């Protein structure tokens, strides 16, 4: 290469470098994810998967950072996200008693046998009726959802009728399940799910109310001896997937659009589908570990329905007092939506 050509090429490269200096680098937003459950739990893995999908949807714009431990105990998670200690997490409505009323609609008994169906129907009601969002002011709700059908587990004896529930001490997670269990005459204590092993293994509690998935997740398969299953579940627990509002507001327009597209029914379906998968695994896992199953017969189901009948009216009155218009109509629509989704 001649001296003249080298000078021309060098000048061109210098000019190009000068132009690049004026081009701003693409800003990357880091989203911190907090979870109070083990990384292997379906909620932790689904949350991480959701964020990874967001990364792929807006390449180079978002980076997910899963924190090594939760920024708060489960009951404080919503406020921790609201206050910016983490950008994204999930928690249980019932862990803060009295704070959420409308959402207890999705915790009533015998709603459905699929977390995905109940979760999607719940999200549709949330999107349609503004009263639900009013209970979550100050937080960016990405989705609401439920776990799978609630089962009664215990360490002592088979439970085949309502009277068998008396005399045992049960852990419950709060919300409507607390009212259901009290109506059935159960001796219950409100404790977060991660405390179950210690409570049961030490004999402080005799049983717990959980979906099938939780037996393996909380490593209580060697402690639990009996499970009673109800058609449609004895109860559900409702959750919300939440993002810090200021973090969301500060996102670039294209990232915000991607978050919106992946919120609502999209995210509710992800969490519900994941839970159905681990519930199936959980049932097989319990069978392999010798847990005895009792399926509630018609007489048992009818006895439960009779005892808890006032709870639905009580919820409707409380919900209406807090701003929901015609709660019973909303509940009927919710049930019809679940039935449609389960077909």
C-alpha positions in Angstrom: 0.0 0.0 0.0 1.4 3.4 -1.0 2.0 6.2 1.4 -0.7 8.2 -0.2 -3.3 5.4 0.1 -2.4 4.8 3.7 -2.9 8.5 4.5 -6.4 8.4 2.8 -7.5 5.3 4.6 -6.2 6.6 7.9 -8.1 9.8 7.5 -11.3 8.0 6.7 -11.0 5.7 9.8 -10.3 8.8 12.0 -13.4 10.6 10.6 -15.6 7.5 11.1 -14.4 7.2 14.7 -15.2 10.8 15.3 -18.7 10.3 14.0 -19.2 7.3 16.3 -18.2 9.3 19.3 -21.4 11.4 18.8 -23.7 8.3 18.7 -25.1 7.5 22.1 -24.8 3.8 23.3 -28.1 1.9 23.6 -29.2 2.3 27.2 -29.8 -1.0 29.0 -32.3 -1.2 31.8 -31.6 -3.7 34.6 -34.6 -5.2 36.3 -34.1 -6.7 39.7 -36.3 -9.7 40.5 -37.0 -10.7 44.1 -38.4 -14.0 45.1 -39.2 -15.4 48.6 -39.4 -19.0 47.3 -36.6 -21.3 46.2 -35.3 -20.8 42.6 -36.8 -24.2 41.6 -40.3 -23.2 42.7 -42.7 -22.6 39.8 -43.3 -19.0 40.7 -39.6 -18.2 40.9 -38.9 -20.0 37.6 -41.9 -18.5 35.8 -41.0 -15.0 36.9 -37.4 -15.5 35.7 -38.7 -17.0 32.4 -41.0 -14.0 31.9 -38.1 -11.6 32.3 -35.9 -13.7 29.9 -38.6 -13.5 27.3 -38.7 -9.7 27.8 -34.9 -9.6 27.2 -35.4 -11.5 24.0 -38.3 -9.3 22.9 -36.2 -6.1 23.2 -32.6 -7.3 22.5 -30.0 -5.3 24.3 -32.5 -3.1 26.1 -33.2 -5.1 29.2 -31.1 -7.2 31.6 -32.7 -9.4 34.3 -31.0 -9.6 37.7 -32.5 -12.3 40.0 -31.5 -11.4 43.5 -29.9 -14.1 45.6 -32.6 -13.8 48.3 -35.9 -12.0 48.7 -35.8 -8.4 49.7 -38.6 -8.9 52.2 -40.5 -11.6 54.0 -43.6 -12.6 52.0 -46.1 -10.2 53.7 -43.9 -7.2 53.1 -43.1 -8.0 49.4 -45.7 -5.7 47.8 -44.5 -2.7 49.8 -40.9 -3.6 49.2 -41.5 -3.4 45.4 -43.6 -0.3 45.8 -40.7 1.4 47.7 -38.1 0.3 45.1 -36.2 -2.3 47.0 -36.8 -4.6 44.0 -38.3 -3.9 40.6 -40.4 -7.0 40.2 -41.8 -9.7 42.4 -45.0 -11.5 43.3 -46.9 -12.1 46.5 -50.1 -13.5 48.1 -53.0 -11.1 48.6 -54.0 -12.9 51.8 -50.6 -12.4 53.5 -51.8 -8.9 54.4 -55.2 -9.5 56.1 -57.9 -6.9 55.4 -56.0 -5.1 52.7 -57.6 -6.9 49.7 -61.3 -7.7 49.6 -62.4 -7.9 46.0 -59.7 -10.4 45.1 -61.2 -12.9 47.6 -63.7 -13.7 45.0 -61.1 -15.9 43.4 -60.4 -17.7 46.7 -63.9 -19.2 47.1 -64.3 -23.0 47.0 -65.0 -25.3 44.1 -64.1 -22.8 41.4 -62.1 -25.0 39.0 -59.6 -27.8 38.6 -57.1 -25.8 36.5 -54.8 -23.0 37.7 -54.6 -21.8 34.1 -58.3 -21.5 33.6 -59.0 -19.9 37.0 -56.0 -17.5 36.6 -57.0 -16.4 33.1 -60.6 -15.8 34.2 -59.4 -13.9 37.2 -57.2 -11.7 35.1 -60.1 -11.0 32.7 -62.3 -9.9 35.6 -59.5 -7.7 36.9 -59.1 -6.0 33.6 -62.8 -5.5 33.2 -63.8 -4.1 36.6 -61.8 -1.1 37.9 -62.5 -1.9 41.6 -59.9 -4.6 41.5 -57.2 -2.1 40.4 -58.3 0.3 43.0 -57.1 -2.1 45.7 -53.6 -2.1 44.1 -53.0 1.7 43.8 -49.4 2.7 43.7 -48.2 -0.5 42.2 -47.9 -1.6 38.5 -49.7 -4.9 38.4 -48.4 -7.1 35.7 -51.0 -9.9 36.3 -53.1 -11.6 38.9 -53.4 -15.4 39.1 -54.2 -18.3 41.4 -52.5 -21.5 42.3 -54.1 -24.9 41.7 -57.0 -26.5 43.6 -56.6 -26.3 47.4 -56.2 -29.7 49.2 -56.3 -30.6 52.9 -53.2 -32.3 54.1 -52.4 -33.7 57.5 -50.0 -35.9 59.5 -52.6 -37.8 61.6 -55.5 -39.5 59.9 -57.7 -39.7 56.7 -60.3 -36.9 56.5 -63.5 -38.2 54.8 -66.2 -36.0 56.5 -66.5 -32.5 58.0 -66.3 -33.8 61.6 -62.9 -35.3 60.8 -61.4 -31.8 60.6 -62.0 -31.0 64.3 -59.2 -31.6 66.8 -56.4 -30.9 64.4 -54.2 -27.7 64.1 -53.8 -26.4 60.5 -51.5 -23.8 58.9 -53.2 -21.6 56.4 -52.0 -18.7 54.2 -54.6 -16.1 54.9 -57.4 -14.5 52.9 -60.7 -16.4 52.2 -59.1 -19.8 53.1 -58.9 -18.5 56.7 -62.6 -17.8 56.7 -63.4 -21.1 55.0 -61.4 -23.2 57.5 -63.0 -21.3 60.4 -66.5 -22.0 59.0 -65.6 -25.6 58.9 -64.6 -25.6 62.6 -60.9 -26.0 61.9 -58.3 -24.8 64.3 -56.1 -22.6 62.1 -53.0 -20.4 62.3 -52.0 -17.9 59.7 -48.4 -18.6 58.6 -46.4 -18.1 55.3 -46.0 -21.3 53.3 -42.1 -21.5 53.7 -42.6 -22.1 57.4 -44.6 -25.3 56.8 -41.8 -27.9 57.2 -40.8 -26.6 60.6 -44.4 -26.3 61.8 -45.4 -29.8 60.7 -42.1 -31.7 61.5 -42.1 -30.4 65.1 -45.8 -31.1 65.7 -46.7 -27.5 66.2 -49.2 -28.0 63.4 -51.0 -31.2 62.3 -51.8 -30.2 58.8 -51.8 -27.5 56.1 -53.9 -26.4 53.2 -51.9 -26.4 50.0 -52.2 -27.2 46.3 -50.6 -30.4 45.2 -47.4 -28.7 44.0 -46.4 -27.5 47.5 -45.7 -30.9 49.1 -42.5 -31.2 47.0 -41.6 -27.5 47.0 -41.6 -27.2 50.7 -40.2 -30.7 51.3 -42.9 -32.1 53.5 -43.6 -35.3 51.6 -42.0 -37.3 54.5 -44.2 -35.6 57.1 -47.6 -35.5 55.4 -49.5 -38.8 55.5 -53.0 -37.9 54.2 -54.5 -35.7 51.5 -58.2 -34.9 50.9 -59.1 -33.7 47.5 -62.2 -31.7 46.6 -63.7 -31.3 43.1 -62.8 -27.7 42.0 -60.6 -27.3 45.1 -61.6 -26.5 48.7 -60.1 -23.0 48.1 -57.7 -21.0 45.9 -54.9 -18.6 46.9 -54.6 -15.4 44.8 -51.4 -13.8 43.8 -50.3 -10.6 42.1 -47.2 -10.2 39.8 -46.0 -6.6 40.5 -43.6 -4.1 39.2 -42.3 -0.9 40.8 -44.4 1.9 39.2 -41.6 4.4 38.9 -39.4 1.8 37.2 -42.1 1.1 34.7 -42.8 4.8 34.0 -39.0 5.3 33.3 -38.8 2.5 30.7 -38.1 3.5 27.1 -41.3 3.4 25.0 -40.4 0.2 23.1 -39.6 -1.6 26.4 -42.8 -0.4 28.0 -44.8 -1.6 25.0 -43.1 -5.0 25.3 -43.9 -5.2 29.1 -47.6 -4.3 28.3 -47.8 -7.0 25.7 -46.4 -9.6 28.2 -48.7 -8.5 31.1 -52.3 -9.3 31.8 -53.6 -12.5 30.4 -50.2 -13.4 28.8 -48.5 -13.5 32.2 -51.5 -15.0 34.1 -51.6 -17.9 31.6 -47.8 -18.4 32.1 -48.1 -18.7 35.8 -51.3 -20.8 35.7 -49.9 -23.2 33.1 -46.7 -23.6 35.1 -48.7 -24.3 38.2 -50.8 -27.0 36.5 -47.7 -28.7 35.4 -46.1 -28.9 38.8 -49.5 -29.9 40.4 -49.5 -33.0 38.1 -46.0 -33.7 39.2 -46.9 -33.1 42.8 -49.7 -35.7 42.7 -47.4 -38.3 41.3 -44.7 -37.4 43.8 -47.1 -37.9 46.7 -48.2 -41.2 45.4 -44.6 -42.3 45.1 -44.1 -41.3 48.8 -47.1 -43.2 50.1 -49.4 -40.3 50.9 -53.0 -41.7 51.3 -55.6 -39.9 49.1 -59.2 -39.4 50.1 -61.6 -37.9 47.5 -64.4 -35.9 49.1 -67.7 -37.5 48.2 -71.0 -35.7 47.5 -72.0 -35.8 51.2 -68.8 -34.2 52.3 -68.9 -31.6 49.6 -72.5 -30.7 50.4 -71.7 -30.4 54.1 -68.9 -28.0 53.3 -71.2 -26.0 51.0 -73.7 -25.7 53.8 -71.2 -24.5 56.3 -69.6 -21.9 54.1 -72.7 -20.6 52.4 -72.7 -17.3 54.4 -69.1 -16.5 53.3 -70.2 -15.7 49.8 -72.8 -13.3 51.0 -70.3 -11.8 53.4 -67.7 -11.3 50.7 -70.3 -9.7 48.4 -71.3 -7.2 51.1 -67.7 -6.3 52.0 -66.8 -6.0 48.3 -69.8 -3.7 47.6 -68.9 -1.6 50.6 -65.4 -1.1 49.2 -66.7 0.0 45.8 -67.5 -3.0 43.7 -70.8 -2.7 41.8 -72.9 -5.8 42.0 -70.2 -8.2 43.2 -72.5 -11.3 42.8 -72.9 -10.5 39.1 -69.1 -10.3 38.8 -68.7 -13.6 40.6 -71.3 -15.3 38.4 -69.5 -14.0 35.3 -66.2 -15.2 36.8 -67.5 -18.7 37.3 -69.0 -18.8 33.8 -65.6 -17.7 32.4 -63.8 -20.5 34.2 -66.3 -23.1 33.0 -65.8 -21.9 29.4 -62.0 -22.0 29.7 -62.1 -25.5 31.2 -64.1 -27.0 28.3 
